[in-house]
Amino acid sequence: MIGTAVLRSLGAVSLLVLLAACQTRPDVRVHSVPALDITRYQSFGFVDHPDTDKAGYTTLTTRYLKEAVTREMVTRGYTQSDNPDLLINFTVASRDKVEGTTGPSFGVGYGWWRRGYDLGMGIGNRDIRTVTDGSLSIDVVDHARSEVIWTGVAEGRLTRKALNDPQPAIDQAVGLIFAKYPKQPLRTAASGTQ
């Protein structure tokens, strides 16, 4: 029979792996120019060729980003315009990296040996895998001055689910970035009330 201590250790290791797998919320940081007076801006638009359109055409990523940012800006009282006070640009990046863990892993086996059945246990410490980290940067630019006044960046692990269906991950990242925007929502997107 497997010892109680080994079962507890296996349970603890399984719990840590499960918690690590659920950690998909990106880290967010923002920067703004000193003494930013965000109230002087009333309208927004997008740069003609966002960094997410390097191939010369509008990508799905750009479309999803424009939709999410438009929702966030409109809830803050801005209007979309062809001659806006603010221009918005996006940059996305991803990189693969190899990770390894050195924590213990346990194995238990039961089998036939020369002298009958026996129980064996093994302890290992190698778990190597390739993971993808991604980042989204949103620049808010004073159109008249052509200078960035506010930047928000979200960085985190890209899950297989996010890679296969990026729109929910983009919506989440944009929402987390704009939660730190200096002008808070005037109304909620769902209710449309002020």
CNS distance restraints for C-alpha pairs under 8 A (distance, minus, plus):
assign (resid   2 and name CA) (resid   6 and name CA) 6.83 0.50 0.50
assign (resid   2 and name CA) (resid   7 and name CA) 7.07 0.50 0.50
assign (resid   3 and name CA) (resid   7 and name CA) 6.47 0.50 0.50
assign (resid   4 and name CA) (resid   8 and name CA) 6.18 0.50 0.50
assign (resid   5 and name CA) (resid   9 and name CA) 6.15 0.50 0.50
assign (resid   6 and name CA) (resid  10 and name CA) 6.13 0.50 0.50
assign (resid   7 and name CA) (resid  11 and name CA) 6.12 0.50 0.50
assign (resid   8 and name CA) (resid  12 and name CA) 6.16 0.50 0.50
assign (resid   9 and name CA) (resid  13 and name CA) 6.18 0.50 0.50
assign (resid  10 and name CA) (resid  14 and name CA) 6.09 0.50 0.50
assign (resid  10 and name CA) (resid 106 and name CA) 7.00 0.50 0.50
assign (resid  11 and name CA) (resid  15 and name CA) 6.17 0.50 0.50
assign (resid  12 and name CA) (resid  16 and name CA) 6.33 0.50 0.50
assign (resid  13 and name CA) (resid  17 and name CA) 6.29 0.50 0.50
assign (resid  13 and name CA) (resid 105 and name CA) 7.75 0.50 0.50
assign (resid  14 and name CA) (resid  18 and name CA) 6.17 0.50 0.50
assign (resid  15 and name CA) (resid  19 and name CA) 6.18 0.50 0.50
assign (resid  16 and name CA) (resid  20 and name CA) 6.15 0.50 0.50
assign (resid  17 and name CA) (resid  21 and name CA) 6.20 0.50 0.50
assign (resid  18 and name CA) (resid  22 and name CA) 6.41 0.50 0.50
assign (resid  19 and name CA) (resid  23 and name CA) 6.51 0.50 0.50
assign (resid  24 and name CA) (resid 156 and name CA) 6.92 0.50 0.50
assign (resid  24 and name CA) (resid 157 and name CA) 6.34 0.50 0.50
assign (resid  24 and name CA) (resid 158 and name CA) 7.56 0.50 0.50
assign (resid  24 and name CA) (resid 159 and name CA) 7.44 0.50 0.50
assign (resid  25 and name CA) (resid 156 and name CA) 6.90 0.50 0.50
assign (resid  26 and name CA) (resid 154 and name CA) 5.69 0.50 0.50
assign (resid  26 and name CA) (resid 155 and name CA) 5.13 0.50 0.50
assign (resid  26 and name CA) (resid 156 and name CA) 4.32 0.50 0.50
assign (resid  26 and name CA) (resid 157 and name CA) 7.23 0.50 0.50
assign (resid  26 and name CA) (resid 173 and name CA) 6.95 0.50 0.50
assign (resid  27 and name CA) (resid 154 and name CA) 5.46 0.50 0.50
assign (resid  27 and name CA) (resid 155 and name CA) 5.22 0.50 0.50
assign (resid  27 and name CA) (resid 156 and name CA) 6.15 0.50 0.50
assign (resid  28 and name CA) (resid 152 and name CA) 7.14 0.50 0.50
assign (resid  28 and name CA) (resid 153 and name CA) 5.56 0.50 0.50
assign (resid  28 and name CA) (resid 154 and name CA) 4.40 0.50 0.50
assign (resid  28 and name CA) (resid 155 and name CA) 6.51 0.50 0.50
assign (resid  28 and name CA) (resid 176 and name CA) 7.03 0.50 0.50
assign (resid  28 and name CA) (resid 177 and name CA) 6.19 0.50 0.50
assign (resid  29 and name CA) (resid 152 and name CA) 5.92 0.50 0.50
assign (resid  29 and name CA) (resid 153 and name CA) 5.45 0.50 0.50
assign (resid  29 and name CA) (resid 154 and name CA) 6.71 0.50 0.50
assign (resid  29 and name CA) (resid 177 and name CA) 7.55 0.50 0.50
assign (resid  30 and name CA) (resid 150 and name CA) 7.29 0.50 0.50
assign (resid  30 and name CA) (resid 151 and name CA) 5.53 0.50 0.50
assign (resid  30 and name CA) (resid 152 and name CA) 4.31 0.50 0.50
assign (resid  30 and name CA) (resid 153 and name CA) 6.22 0.50 0.50
assign (resid  30 and name CA) (resid 177 and name CA) 7.59 0.50 0.50
assign (resid  30 and name CA) (resid 180 and name CA) 7.07 0.50 0.50
assign (resid  30 and name CA) (resid 181 and name CA) 7.99 0.50 0.50
assign (resid  31 and name CA) (resid 150 and name CA) 5.70 0.50 0.50
assign (resid  31 and name CA) (resid 151 and name CA) 5.28 0.50 0.50
assign (resid  31 and name CA) (resid 152 and name CA) 6.59 0.50 0.50
assign (resid  32 and name CA) (resid  36 and name CA) 6.96 0.50 0.50
assign (resid  32 and name CA) (resid 149 and name CA) 5.48 0.50 0.50
assign (resid  32 and name CA) (resid 150 and name CA) 4.20 0.50 0.50
assign (resid  32 and name CA) (resid 151 and name CA) 6.34 0.50 0.50
assign (resid  33 and name CA) (resid 148 and name CA) 7.91 0.50 0.50
assign (resid  33 and name CA) (resid 149 and name CA) 5.25 0.50 0.50
assign (resid  33 and name CA) (resid 150 and name CA) 6.54 0.50 0.50
assign (resid  36 and name CA) (resid 149 and name CA) 7.31 0.50 0.50
assign (resid  38 and name CA) (resid 182 and name CA) 6.98 0.50 0.50
assign (resid  38 and name CA) (resid 183 and name CA) 6.82 0.50 0.50
assign (resid  39 and name CA) (resid 183 and name CA) 7.81 0.50 0.50
assign (resid  41 and name CA) (resid  78 and name CA) 7.93 0.50 0.50
assign (resid  41 and name CA) (resid  85 and name CA) 5.71 0.50 0.50
assign (resid  41 and name CA) (resid  86 and name CA) 6.96 0.50 0.50
assign (resid  42 and name CA) (resid  77 and name CA) 7.46 0.50 0.50
assign (resid  42 and name CA) (resid  78 and name CA) 5.19 0.50 0.50
assign (resid  42 and name CA) (resid  79 and name CA) 6.62 0.50 0.50
assign (resid  42 and name CA) (resid  84 and name CA) 7.91 0.50 0.50
assign (resid  42 and name CA) (resid  85 and name CA) 6.46 0.50 0.50
assign (resid  43 and name CA) (resid  78 and name CA) 4.96 0.50 0.50
assign (resid  43 and name CA) (resid  79 and name CA) 4.69 0.50 0.50
assign (resid  43 and name CA) (resid  80 and name CA) 5.59 0.50 0.50
assign (resid  43 and name CA) (resid  81 and name CA) 6.05 0.50 0.50
assign (resid  43 and name CA) (resid  84 and name CA) 4.94 0.50 0.50
assign (resid  43 and name CA) (resid  85 and name CA) 5.20 0.50 0.50
assign (resid  43 and name CA) (resid  86 and name CA) 6.24 0.50 0.50
assign (resid  44 and name CA) (resid  73 and name CA) 7.72 0.50 0.50
assign (resid  44 and name CA) (resid  78 and name CA) 6.55 0.50 0.50
assign (resid  44 and name CA) (resid  79 and name CA) 6.25 0.50 0.50
assign (resid  44 and name CA) (resid  80 and name CA) 5.00 0.50 0.50
assign (resid  44 and name CA) (resid  81 and name CA) 5.91 0.50 0.50
assign (resid  44 and name CA) (resid  84 and name CA) 4.69 0.50 0.50
assign (resid  44 and name CA) (resid  85 and name CA) 5.77 0.50 0.50
assign (resid  44 and name CA) (resid  86 and name CA) 4.53 0.50 0.50
assign (resid  44 and name CA) (resid  87 and name CA) 5.74 0.50 0.50
assign (resid  44 and name CA) (resid  88 and name CA) 7.40 0.50 0.50
assign (resid  45 and name CA) (resid  80 and name CA) 5.65 0.50 0.50
assign (resid  45 and name CA) (resid  81 and name CA) 5.75 0.50 0.50
assign (resid  45 and name CA) (resid  82 and name CA) 6.57 0.50 0.50
assign (resid  45 and name CA) (resid  83 and name CA) 7.52 0.50 0.50
assign (resid  45 and name CA) (resid  84 and name CA) 5.57 0.50 0.50
assign (resid  45 and name CA) (resid  85 and name CA) 7.96 0.50 0.50
assign (resid  45 and name CA) (resid  86 and name CA) 6.30 0.50 0.50
assign (resid  45 and name CA) (resid  87 and name CA) 4.99 0.50 0.50
assign (resid  45 and name CA) (resid  88 and name CA) 6.29 0.50 0.50
assign (resid  46 and name CA) (resid  50 and name CA) 7.57 0.50 0.50
assign (resid  46 and name CA) (resid  66 and name CA) 7.88 0.50 0.50
assign (resid  46 and name CA) (resid  87 and name CA) 4.97 0.50 0.50
assign (resid  46 and name CA) (resid  88 and name CA) 4.66 0.50 0.50
assign (resid  46 and name CA) (resid  89 and name CA) 6.29 0.50 0.50
assign (resid  47 and name CA) (resid  87 and name CA) 5.72 0.50 0.50
assign (resid  47 and name CA) (resid  88 and name CA) 5.89 0.50 0.50
assign (resid  47 and name CA) (resid  89 and name CA) 5.81 0.50 0.50
assign (resid  49 and name CA) (resid  53 and name CA) 6.23 0.50 0.50
assign (resid  49 and name CA) (resid  54 and name CA) 7.79 0.50 0.50
assign (resid  49 and name CA) (resid  56 and name CA) 7.77 0.50 0.50
assign (resid  50 and name CA) (resid  54 and name CA) 7.65 0.50 0.50
assign (resid  50 and name CA) (resid  62 and name CA) 7.54 0.50 0.50
assign (resid  50 and name CA) (resid  89 and name CA) 5.27 0.50 0.50
assign (resid  50 and name CA) (resid  90 and name CA) 5.84 0.50 0.50
assign (resid  50 and name CA) (resid  91 and name CA) 7.46 0.50 0.50
assign (resid  51 and name CA) (resid  89 and name CA) 6.86 0.50 0.50
assign (resid  51 and name CA) (resid  90 and name CA) 5.80 0.50 0.50
assign (resid  51 and name CA) (resid  91 and name CA) 5.21 0.50 0.50
assign (resid  51 and name CA) (resid  92 and name CA) 7.72 0.50 0.50
assign (resid  52 and name CA) (resid  59 and name CA) 7.09 0.50 0.50
assign (resid  52 and name CA) (resid  61 and name CA) 6.97 0.50 0.50
assign (resid  52 and name CA) (resid  62 and name CA) 5.91 0.50 0.50
assign (resid  52 and name CA) (resid  90 and name CA) 6.26 0.50 0.50
assign (resid  52 and name CA) (resid  91 and name CA) 5.74 0.50 0.50
assign (resid  52 and name CA) (resid  92 and name CA) 6.50 0.50 0.50
assign (resid  53 and name CA) (resid  57 and name CA) 5.80 0.50 0.50
assign (resid  53 and name CA) (resid  58 and name CA) 5.56 0.50 0.50
assign (resid  53 and name CA) (resid  59 and name CA) 5.99 0.50 0.50
assign (resid  53 and name CA) (resid  62 and name CA) 6.96 0.50 0.50
assign (resid  58 and name CA) (resid  62 and name CA) 6.24 0.50 0.50
assign (resid  58 and name CA) (resid  63 and name CA) 7.08 0.50 0.50
assign (resid  59 and name CA) (resid  63 and name CA) 6.42 0.50 0.50
assign (resid  60 and name CA) (resid  64 and name CA) 6.14 0.50 0.50
assign (resid  61 and name CA) (resid  65 and name CA) 6.09 0.50 0.50
assign (resid  61 and name CA) (resid 166 and name CA) 7.86 0.50 0.50
assign (resid  61 and name CA) (resid 167 and name CA) 7.82 0.50 0.50
assign (resid  62 and name CA) (resid  66 and name CA) 6.02 0.50 0.50
assign (resid  62 and name CA) (resid  90 and name CA) 7.83 0.50 0.50
assign (resid  63 and name CA) (resid  67 and name CA) 6.25 0.50 0.50
assign (resid  64 and name CA) (resid  68 and name CA) 6.22 0.50 0.50
assign (resid  64 and name CA) (resid 167 and name CA) 6.07 0.50 0.50
assign (resid  64 and name CA) (resid 170 and name CA) 6.99 0.50 0.50
assign (resid  64 and name CA) (resid 171 and name CA) 7.68 0.50 0.50
assign (resid  65 and name CA) (resid  69 and name CA) 5.97 0.50 0.50
assign (resid  65 and name CA) (resid  90 and name CA) 7.73 0.50 0.50
assign (resid  65 and name CA) (resid 170 and name CA) 6.70 0.50 0.50
assign (resid  65 and name CA) (resid 171 and name CA) 7.56 0.50 0.50
assign (resid  65 and name CA) (resid 174 and name CA) 7.60 0.50 0.50
assign (resid  66 and name CA) (resid  70 and name CA) 5.84 0.50 0.50
assign (resid  67 and name CA) (resid  71 and name CA) 6.36 0.50 0.50
assign (resid  68 and name CA) (resid  72 and name CA) 6.45 0.50 0.50
assign (resid  68 and name CA) (resid 170 and name CA) 7.62 0.50 0.50
assign (resid  68 and name CA) (resid 171 and name CA) 5.67 0.50 0.50
assign (resid  68 and name CA) (resid 174 and name CA) 6.46 0.50 0.50
assign (resid  68 and name CA) (resid 175 and name CA) 7.72 0.50 0.50
assign (resid  69 and name CA) (resid  73 and name CA) 6.07 0.50 0.50
assign (resid  69 and name CA) (resid 174 and name CA) 6.70 0.50 0.50
assign (resid  70 and name CA) (resid  74 and name CA) 5.97 0.50 0.50
assign (resid  70 and name CA) (resid  80 and name CA) 7.75 0.50 0.50
assign (resid  71 and name CA) (resid  75 and name CA) 6.23 0.50 0.50
assign (resid  71 and name CA) (resid 189 and name CA) 7.00 0.50 0.50
assign (resid  72 and name CA) (resid  76 and name CA) 6.56 0.50 0.50
assign (resid  72 and name CA) (resid 175 and name CA) 7.25 0.50 0.50
assign (resid  72 and name CA) (resid 178 and name CA) 6.85 0.50 0.50
assign (resid  72 and name CA) (resid 185 and name CA) 7.65 0.50 0.50
assign (resid  73 and name CA) (resid  77 and name CA) 6.70 0.50 0.50
assign (resid  73 and name CA) (resid  78 and name CA) 5.53 0.50 0.50
assign (resid  73 and name CA) (resid  79 and name CA) 7.63 0.50 0.50
assign (resid  74 and name CA) (resid  78 and name CA) 5.00 0.50 0.50
assign (resid  74 and name CA) (resid  79 and name CA) 6.13 0.50 0.50
assign (resid  74 and name CA) (resid  80 and name CA) 7.78 0.50 0.50
assign (resid  75 and name CA) (resid 185 and name CA) 5.05 0.50 0.50
assign (resid  75 and name CA) (resid 186 and name CA) 5.78 0.50 0.50
assign (resid  75 and name CA) (resid 187 and name CA) 5.45 0.50 0.50
assign (resid  75 and name CA) (resid 188 and name CA) 6.31 0.50 0.50
assign (resid  75 and name CA) (resid 189 and name CA) 6.14 0.50 0.50
assign (resid  76 and name CA) (resid 183 and name CA) 6.50 0.50 0.50
assign (resid  76 and name CA) (resid 184 and name CA) 5.97 0.50 0.50
assign (resid  76 and name CA) (resid 185 and name CA) 4.15 0.50 0.50
assign (resid  76 and name CA) (resid 186 and name CA) 5.11 0.50 0.50
assign (resid  76 and name CA) (resid 187 and name CA) 7.13 0.50 0.50
assign (resid  77 and name CA) (resid 185 and name CA) 7.34 0.50 0.50
assign (resid  77 and name CA) (resid 186 and name CA) 6.26 0.50 0.50
assign (resid  80 and name CA) (resid  84 and name CA) 7.12 0.50 0.50
assign (resid  84 and name CA) (resid 143 and name CA) 6.92 0.50 0.50
assign (resid  85 and name CA) (resid 142 and name CA) 6.26 0.50 0.50
assign (resid  85 and name CA) (resid 143 and name CA) 5.45 0.50 0.50
assign (resid  85 and name CA) (resid 144 and name CA) 6.97 0.50 0.50
assign (resid  86 and name CA) (resid 140 and name CA) 6.39 0.50 0.50
assign (resid  86 and name CA) (resid 141 and name CA) 5.41 0.50 0.50
assign (resid  86 and name CA) (resid 142 and name CA) 4.99 0.50 0.50
assign (resid  86 and name CA) (resid 143 and name CA) 5.21 0.50 0.50
assign (resid  87 and name CA) (resid 140 and name CA) 5.87 0.50 0.50
assign (resid  87 and name CA) (resid 141 and name CA) 4.97 0.50 0.50
assign (resid  87 and name CA) (resid 142 and name CA) 6.54 0.50 0.50
assign (resid  87 and name CA) (resid 143 and name CA) 5.76 0.50 0.50
assign (resid  88 and name CA) (resid 138 and name CA) 6.96 0.50 0.50
assign (resid  88 and name CA) (resid 139 and name CA) 5.63 0.50 0.50
assign (resid  88 and name CA) (resid 140 and name CA) 4.76 0.50 0.50
assign (resid  88 and name CA) (resid 141 and name CA) 6.09 0.50 0.50
assign (resid  89 and name CA) (resid 138 and name CA) 5.85 0.50 0.50
assign (resid  89 and name CA) (resid 139 and name CA) 5.19 0.50 0.50
assign (resid  89 and name CA) (resid 140 and name CA) 6.78 0.50 0.50
assign (resid  89 and name CA) (resid 141 and name CA) 7.93 0.50 0.50
assign (resid  90 and name CA) (resid 136 and name CA) 7.14 0.50 0.50
assign (resid  90 and name CA) (resid 137 and name CA) 5.67 0.50 0.50
assign (resid  90 and name CA) (resid 138 and name CA) 4.75 0.50 0.50
assign (resid  90 and name CA) (resid 139 and name CA) 6.40 0.50 0.50
assign (resid  91 and name CA) (resid 136 and name CA) 5.81 0.50 0.50
assign (resid  91 and name CA) (resid 137 and name CA) 5.06 0.50 0.50
assign (resid  91 and name CA) (resid 138 and name CA) 6.62 0.50 0.50
assign (resid  92 and name CA) (resid 134 and name CA) 7.33 0.50 0.50
assign (resid  92 and name CA) (resid 135 and name CA) 5.60 0.50 0.50
assign (resid  92 and name CA) (resid 136 and name CA) 4.59 0.50 0.50
assign (resid  92 and name CA) (resid 137 and name CA) 6.35 0.50 0.50
assign (resid  93 and name CA) (resid 134 and name CA) 5.61 0.50 0.50
assign (resid  93 and name CA) (resid 135 and name CA) 5.30 0.50 0.50
assign (resid  93 and name CA) (resid 136 and name CA) 6.76 0.50 0.50
assign (resid  94 and name CA) (resid 132 and name CA) 6.58 0.50 0.50
assign (resid  94 and name CA) (resid 133 and name CA) 5.55 0.50 0.50
assign (resid  94 and name CA) (resid 134 and name CA) 4.15 0.50 0.50
assign (resid  94 and name CA) (resid 135 and name CA) 6.34 0.50 0.50
assign (resid  95 and name CA) (resid 132 and name CA) 5.55 0.50 0.50
assign (resid  95 and name CA) (resid 133 and name CA) 5.52 0.50 0.50
assign (resid  95 and name CA) (resid 134 and name CA) 6.53 0.50 0.50
assign (resid  96 and name CA) (resid 130 and name CA) 6.50 0.50 0.50
assign (resid  96 and name CA) (resid 131 and name CA) 5.56 0.50 0.50
assign (resid  96 and name CA) (resid 132 and name CA) 4.37 0.50 0.50
assign (resid  96 and name CA) (resid 133 and name CA) 6.43 0.50 0.50
assign (resid  97 and name CA) (resid 130 and name CA) 5.51 0.50 0.50
assign (resid  97 and name CA) (resid 131 and name CA) 5.52 0.50 0.50
assign (resid  97 and name CA) (resid 132 and name CA) 6.36 0.50 0.50
assign (resid  97 and name CA) (resid 133 and name CA) 7.77 0.50 0.50
assign (resid  98 and name CA) (resid 128 and name CA) 6.89 0.50 0.50
assign (resid  98 and name CA) (resid 129 and name CA) 5.64 0.50 0.50
assign (resid  98 and name CA) (resid 130 and name CA) 4.38 0.50 0.50
assign (resid  98 and name CA) (resid 131 and name CA) 6.31 0.50 0.50
assign (resid  99 and name CA) (resid 128 and name CA) 5.59 0.50 0.50
assign (resid  99 and name CA) (resid 129 and name CA) 5.44 0.50 0.50
assign (resid  99 and name CA) (resid 130 and name CA) 6.11 0.50 0.50
assign (resid  99 and name CA) (resid 131 and name CA) 7.06 0.50 0.50
assign (resid 100 and name CA) (resid 126 and name CA) 6.84 0.50 0.50
assign (resid 100 and name CA) (resid 127 and name CA) 5.21 0.50 0.50
assign (resid 100 and name CA) (resid 128 and name CA) 4.19 0.50 0.50
assign (resid 100 and name CA) (resid 129 and name CA) 6.37 0.50 0.50
assign (resid 101 and name CA) (resid 125 and name CA) 7.14 0.50 0.50
assign (resid 101 and name CA) (resid 126 and name CA) 6.22 0.50 0.50
assign (resid 101 and name CA) (resid 127 and name CA) 5.34 0.50 0.50
assign (resid 101 and name CA) (resid 128 and name CA) 6.77 0.50 0.50
assign (resid 102 and name CA) (resid 125 and name CA) 4.95 0.50 0.50
assign (resid 102 and name CA) (resid 126 and name CA) 5.80 0.50 0.50
assign (resid 102 and name CA) (resid 127 and name CA) 7.14 0.50 0.50
assign (resid 103 and name CA) (resid 125 and name CA) 5.49 0.50 0.50
assign (resid 103 and name CA) (resid 126 and name CA) 7.69 0.50 0.50
assign (resid 104 and name CA) (resid 123 and name CA) 6.49 0.50 0.50
assign (resid 104 and name CA) (resid 124 and name CA) 5.74 0.50 0.50
assign (resid 104 and name CA) (resid 125 and name CA) 4.78 0.50 0.50
assign (resid 105 and name CA) (resid 123 and name CA) 5.60 0.50 0.50
assign (resid 105 and name CA) (resid 124 and name CA) 5.05 0.50 0.50
assign (resid 105 and name CA) (resid 125 and name CA) 5.74 0.50 0.50
assign (resid 105 and name CA) (resid 126 and name CA) 7.96 0.50 0.50
assign (resid 106 and name CA) (resid 121 and name CA) 7.23 0.50 0.50
assign (resid 106 and name CA) (resid 122 and name CA) 5.77 0.50 0.50
assign (resid 106 and name CA) (resid 123 and name CA) 4.70 0.50 0.50
assign (resid 106 and name CA) (resid 124 and name CA) 6.39 0.50 0.50
assign (resid 107 and name CA) (resid 121 and name CA) 5.51 0.50 0.50
assign (resid 107 and name CA) (resid 122 and name CA) 4.99 0.50 0.50
assign (resid 107 and name CA) (resid 123 and name CA) 6.37 0.50 0.50
assign (resid 108 and name CA) (resid 119 and name CA) 7.40 0.50 0.50
assign (resid 108 and name CA) (resid 120 and name CA) 5.77 0.50 0.50
assign (resid 108 and name CA) (resid 121 and name CA) 4.41 0.50 0.50
assign (resid 108 and name CA) (resid 122 and name CA) 6.43 0.50 0.50
assign (resid 109 and name CA) (resid 119 and name CA) 5.83 0.50 0.50
assign (resid 109 and name CA) (resid 120 and name CA) 5.13 0.50 0.50
assign (resid 109 and name CA) (resid 121 and name CA) 6.24 0.50 0.50
assign (resid 110 and name CA) (resid 117 and name CA) 7.10 0.50 0.50
assign (resid 110 and name CA) (resid 118 and name CA) 5.80 0.50 0.50
assign (resid 110 and name CA) (resid 119 and name CA) 4.58 0.50 0.50
assign (resid 110 and name CA) (resid 120 and name CA) 6.24 0.50 0.50
assign (resid 111 and name CA) (resid 117 and name CA) 5.46 0.50 0.50
assign (resid 111 and name CA) (resid 118 and name CA) 5.73 0.50 0.50
assign (resid 111 and name CA) (resid 119 and name CA) 6.74 0.50 0.50
assign (resid 112 and name CA) (resid 116 and name CA) 5.55 0.50 0.50
assign (resid 112 and name CA) (resid 117 and name CA) 4.34 0.50 0.50
assign (resid 112 and name CA) (resid 118 and name CA) 6.35 0.50 0.50
assign (resid 113 and name CA) (resid 117 and name CA) 5.74 0.50 0.50
assign (resid 113 and name CA) (resid 118 and name CA) 6.62 0.50 0.50
assign (resid 131 and name CA) (resid 157 and name CA) 7.43 0.50 0.50
assign (resid 131 and name CA) (resid 158 and name CA) 7.75 0.50 0.50
assign (resid 132 and name CA) (resid 157 and name CA) 6.01 0.50 0.50
assign (resid 132 and name CA) (resid 158 and name CA) 5.54 0.50 0.50
assign (resid 132 and name CA) (resid 159 and name CA) 7.67 0.50 0.50
assign (resid 133 and name CA) (resid 155 and name CA) 7.26 0.50 0.50
assign (resid 133 and name CA) (resid 156 and name CA) 5.60 0.50 0.50
assign (resid 133 and name CA) (resid 157 and name CA) 4.42 0.50 0.50
assign (resid 133 and name CA) (resid 158 and name CA) 5.54 0.50 0.50
assign (resid 134 and name CA) (resid 155 and name CA) 5.72 0.50 0.50
assign (resid 134 and name CA) (resid 156 and name CA) 5.61 0.50 0.50
assign (resid 134 and name CA) (resid 157 and name CA) 6.13 0.50 0.50
assign (resid 134 and name CA) (resid 158 and name CA) 6.02 0.50 0.50
assign (resid 135 and name CA) (resid 153 and name CA) 6.90 0.50 0.50
assign (resid 135 and name CA) (resid 154 and name CA) 5.53 0.50 0.50
assign (resid 135 and name CA) (resid 155 and name CA) 4.29 0.50 0.50
assign (resid 135 and name CA) (resid 156 and name CA) 6.56 0.50 0.50
assign (resid 136 and name CA) (resid 153 and name CA) 5.57 0.50 0.50
assign (resid 136 and name CA) (resid 154 and name CA) 5.25 0.50 0.50
assign (resid 136 and name CA) (resid 155 and name CA) 6.57 0.50 0.50
assign (resid 136 and name CA) (resid 173 and name CA) 7.63 0.50 0.50
assign (resid 137 and name CA) (resid 151 and name CA) 6.95 0.50 0.50
assign (resid 137 and name CA) (resid 152 and name CA) 5.71 0.50 0.50
assign (resid 137 and name CA) (resid 153 and name CA) 4.36 0.50 0.50
assign (resid 137 and name CA) (resid 154 and name CA) 6.59 0.50 0.50
assign (resid 138 and name CA) (resid 151 and name CA) 5.63 0.50 0.50
assign (resid 138 and name CA) (resid 152 and name CA) 5.27 0.50 0.50
assign (resid 138 and name CA) (resid 153 and name CA) 6.43 0.50 0.50
assign (resid 139 and name CA) (resid 148 and name CA) 6.36 0.50 0.50
assign (resid 139 and name CA) (resid 149 and name CA) 7.79 0.50 0.50
assign (resid 139 and name CA) (resid 150 and name CA) 6.07 0.50 0.50
assign (resid 139 and name CA) (resid 151 and name CA) 4.57 0.50 0.50
assign (resid 139 and name CA) (resid 152 and name CA) 6.72 0.50 0.50
assign (resid 140 and name CA) (resid 148 and name CA) 5.72 0.50 0.50
assign (resid 140 and name CA) (resid 149 and name CA) 5.96 0.50 0.50
assign (resid 140 and name CA) (resid 150 and name CA) 5.20 0.50 0.50
assign (resid 140 and name CA) (resid 151 and name CA) 6.18 0.50 0.50
assign (resid 141 and name CA) (resid 146 and name CA) 6.31 0.50 0.50
assign (resid 141 and name CA) (resid 147 and name CA) 5.33 0.50 0.50
assign (resid 141 and name CA) (resid 148 and name CA) 4.14 0.50 0.50
assign (resid 141 and name CA) (resid 149 and name CA) 5.57 0.50 0.50
assign (resid 141 and name CA) (resid 150 and name CA) 7.13 0.50 0.50
assign (resid 142 and name CA) (resid 146 and name CA) 5.56 0.50 0.50
assign (resid 142 and name CA) (resid 147 and name CA) 5.51 0.50 0.50
assign (resid 142 and name CA) (resid 148 and name CA) 6.17 0.50 0.50
assign (resid 142 and name CA) (resid 149 and name CA) 6.30 0.50 0.50
assign (resid 143 and name CA) (resid 147 and name CA) 7.26 0.50 0.50
assign (resid 152 and name CA) (resid 177 and name CA) 5.60 0.50 0.50
assign (resid 152 and name CA) (resid 178 and name CA) 7.59 0.50 0.50
assign (resid 152 and name CA) (resid 181 and name CA) 7.99 0.50 0.50
assign (resid 153 and name CA) (resid 177 and name CA) 6.64 0.50 0.50
assign (resid 154 and name CA) (resid 173 and name CA) 6.23 0.50 0.50
assign (resid 154 and name CA) (resid 176 and name CA) 7.80 0.50 0.50
assign (resid 154 and name CA) (resid 177 and name CA) 6.58 0.50 0.50
assign (resid 158 and name CA) (resid 162 and name CA) 6.04 0.50 0.50
assign (resid 158 and name CA) (resid 163 and name CA) 6.62 0.50 0.50
assign (resid 159 and name CA) (resid 163 and name CA) 6.29 0.50 0.50
assign (resid 160 and name CA) (resid 164 and name CA) 6.13 0.50 0.50
assign (resid 161 and name CA) (resid 165 and name CA) 6.01 0.50 0.50
assign (resid 161 and name CA) (resid 166 and name CA) 7.75 0.50 0.50
assign (resid 162 and name CA) (resid 166 and name CA) 4.78 0.50 0.50
assign (resid 162 and name CA) (resid 167 and name CA) 7.83 0.50 0.50
assign (resid 162 and name CA) (resid 168 and name CA) 7.44 0.50 0.50
assign (resid 162 and name CA) (resid 169 and name CA) 5.76 0.50 0.50
assign (resid 165 and name CA) (resid 169 and name CA) 7.80 0.50 0.50
assign (resid 166 and name CA) (resid 170 and name CA) 6.08 0.50 0.50
assign (resid 167 and name CA) (resid 171 and name CA) 6.11 0.50 0.50
assign (resid 168 and name CA) (resid 172 and name CA) 6.14 0.50 0.50
assign (resid 169 and name CA) (resid 173 and name CA) 6.12 0.50 0.50
assign (resid 170 and name CA) (resid 174 and name CA) 6.03 0.50 0.50
assign (resid 171 and name CA) (resid 175 and name CA) 6.07 0.50 0.50
assign (resid 172 and name CA) (resid 176 and name CA) 6.19 0.50 0.50
assign (resid 173 and name CA) (resid 177 and name CA) 6.15 0.50 0.50
assign (resid 174 and name CA) (resid 178 and name CA) 6.12 0.50 0.50
assign (resid 175 and name CA) (resid 179 and name CA) 6.07 0.50 0.50
assign (resid 176 and name CA) (resid 180 and name CA) 7.22 0.50 0.50
assign (resid 177 and name CA) (resid 181 and name CA) 7.03 0.50 0.50
assign (resid 179 and name CA) (resid 184 and name CA) 7.44 0.50 0.50
assign (resid 186 and name CA) (resid 194 and name CA) 5.73 0.50 0.50
assign (resid 187 and name CA) (resid 191 and name CA) 7.40 0.50 0.50
assign (resid 187 and name CA) (resid 192 and name CA) 5.88 0.50 0.50
assign (resid 187 and name CA) (resid 193 and name CA) 5.25 0.50 0.50
assign (resid 187 and name CA) (resid 194 and name CA) 4.57 0.50 0.50
assign (resid 188 and name CA) (resid 192 and name CA) 5.64 0.50 0.50
assign (resid 188 and name CA) (resid 193 and name CA) 6.55 0.50 0.50
assign (resid 188 and name CA) (resid 194 and name CA) 7.68 0.50 0.50
